[in-house]
Amino acid sequence: MTATSEPLPTDLEIARAATLRPLTDVAADLGVSPEHLEPYGRDVAKVDLAVLDGPSTRHPSPATYVVVTAMTPTPLGEGKTTVSVGLTQALQRLGRRATVALRQPSMGPTFGIKGGAAGGGHSQVVPMERLNLHLTGDFHAVTAAHNLLAAMVDNHLHHGNALGLDVRNITWRRVLDVNDRALRNVVVGLGARQDGVARETGFDITAASEVMVLLSLATSLRDLRERLGRIVVGYTTEGRAVRAEDLHAAGAMAALLADALKPNLLQTLEGGPAIIHCGPFGNIATGTSSVTADLVAMRGSDVTITEAGFGADMGAERFFDVKCRVSGLRPDVAVVVATVRALKVHSGAYAVRAGRPLPDGLRREAPDEVEAGLPNLRKHIEIVRRFGVQPVVALNAFPDDHESEHAVVRRFCNRLGVRFAVTRHVAEGGAGALELAQVVMEAAHEPSTFEFLYPLDLPLEQKIEAIATQVYGADGIDVSAAAARALADYERLGYGGLPVVIAKTHLSISSDPTLRGAPRGWRLPVREVRAAVGAGYVYAICGDMRTMPGLPSSPNAERIDVDEDGTVTGLS
């Protein structure tokens, strides 16, 4: 076995046992002075973006930029956030000025199945309760700004619809940061004439809001205001796009989001800087933390570690092709997180479902099953290399792993010429990720030849096909008639120069969540295409995407409570 079978305390117990450093000291490590901090209580603060106007506080050589991605995960996740935090803590132990920049957790998963997203064990961001609940209210600001625009759309319809919006072609829905399947499809405007225009619409979760994505990609308040104005809420019967600017809504939305644009500063369990900002949905959006968070971290750190949602086929590709285009930053290393359990699942021998116990067979020693799942890991390594970025495989060790299984992955990486490390950061904190930190820094000194997958002047359909064939390994794409019409309309409307995002399952490299490993001989079905013009991309929907999750039969919310002293229980 790779680790003791003695159970760890809960994440919440570990977090509460930590002695937090004064946040001004944490900020000083990042080169942020108190005048650029806006405290939210004792242990959380916003960072004024004016800090970016000052000189860098690190040494003159360029900072190392590391993105953490993964192989195709199981529904339980393979630990990208814990690896990101553990790696940051390990680099700090090696004397590096390292900062981690992560997404803010959505309260949907916190109260649903997955739980919080602060990391885990001895590699997490604290204070854990603040992070997983309201934090500084950024999600609420996004919800308010999004729904203000929705209200102004319906108000415009009620007062005569001077812009000629086609009631059957309004694309702007409402959002809420709670899992609630009953709100997926609703009818608004019921009642008397003064209650509005009756029409069908629905709710998405706040993380799926275009406002959340454009907030994460905005580089300044002016950029945010311009992006909000470009949001398309629907179309006229003649096919003309109607924007938030046309409804005179963008200015008020920007006012609601002005504070939310500033990144949030917290700390790791070992006292290093952690910037938590924005939380775009990983299936249909970029699935990364904000550009401003990375810029603040890069200004004051030797090494910045950030994370991209799900596997390299989704999060890393969007990180490279969308976020890096906006930020101008170029990654040096991509850490590909793998686990023994995910490799066994990709052997095809097991099915893992969120909210259910792991199959007993996953815990038995079976290096042959690990071997059978390696094609999936190979594919994700190839994806990273396709962008000219150095890959490092981090095997996130669990207590019921076996050394023989780890040895299989190590030999595989050696054959591919890929740096590899077993990391035990959950149980041991930064000390458990020292090997990973060392190989990451070795990889960072290798020559980098970063390049985007496609040029922006390529037609939209060819961009989608490039991702499908060169990243996913599909034989091609099959575009529905409705999607083809939308693509033609978007080219006509001037959106052809935008990058593309593919909304698909995260449980397979393909669009079919049941296909394990590295599927071959399949084609990507493009059933629908939508434009997120404010965020700055077009997205193709390939499969059944739920943008408003539902609660399970026994949600985490049933176990969360607060005592008379205000102490939250049951959060982990």
Summary of the structure (lengths in Angstrom):
residues: 572
radius of gyration: 23.0
end to end distance: 25.3
largest distance: 71.0
contacts: 2087
relative contact order: 0.17
helix: 38%
strand: 19%
